[in-house]
Amino acid sequence: MKKLLQTALLLASTLSLSANAGLLMAIDNRNDTLVSIDTDTLALTTIGNLGTNVAFGGLSYDSNSDTLYMVGGRNNENLYTVDMTTGNASLVGSHGIRDLFAIAFDTTSGMLYGSQFSGGTGLFSLDVSTGAATTINAAMATGIGGMTYNAVSDILVGMNDGAGDLYNVNRANGDLTLLFDGPFVNNSGLAFDDEKDVYWSIDYSGNLFSYDNGNGFARTTELSGLGNFDGLAYINESVTQPNDIPEPGALALFALGLLGLRKVRRS
């Protein structure tokens, strides 16, 4: 009986660690599919086809509503929600902005922001019910191709593709403050990981980078040779756990229930 309980508790502990691992969601532009990357093991898993064409599109995750948002990028001026189990994208509506490559959801204010790169340098807010865009700044100082919200510091952070520079983006007027004069990236997605306190970036040249937020944004190449990727969102699974993974406490109770059944069968 003791061995059975130890086994169940070990299983509960293992599943708890698995559930708490952070996940990155990204877009494989070669075949318009959603993929996930485990931030601990860096293992990449294909989830499924998005069902729409995406070119340099952006992703962002709203932890308040457990919703993954996507913009289609070039020649696809629409906002979508994406099923994180199947990869299927559902149309929200048109934003009508050329080359809107990046989005970031501000979980503090509940606002979704979008930014242009290449076809313009505007900053916009997007209506999550209709997709409609409202202009905040029609022409920022530079284009932002990757963007994310840092809820710990309550700042919007953007990346200038090509140059690889990181900026603090003023949400009220689109003014940019340089955070990091970085090395080259090729059309990137950007996401903030509050567990590891790093920014992740994935680019069209197939690289996954991490930027150490506590160490001057020092960059490390975590993966390379991935193919043409863009769009990135981080999901902290210690906060949002998949519904099909039992809680450790529930597994422990299950183990105790097994012990009870074993005693009944023996009596």
Secondary structure, 3 states (H helix, E strand, C coil): CHHHHHHHHHHHHHHHHHHHCCEEEEEECCCCEEEEEECCCCCEEEEEECCCCCECCEEEEECCCCEEEEECECCCCEEEEECCCCCCEEEEEECCCCCEEEEEEECCCCEEEEEECCCCECEEEECCCCCCEEEEECECCCCCCEEEEECCCCEEEEEECECCEEEEECCCCCCEEEEECCCCECCEEEEEECCCCEEEEEECCCCEEEEECCCCCEEEEEECCCCCEEEEEEECCCCCCCCCCCCHHHHHHHHHHHHHHHHHHHC
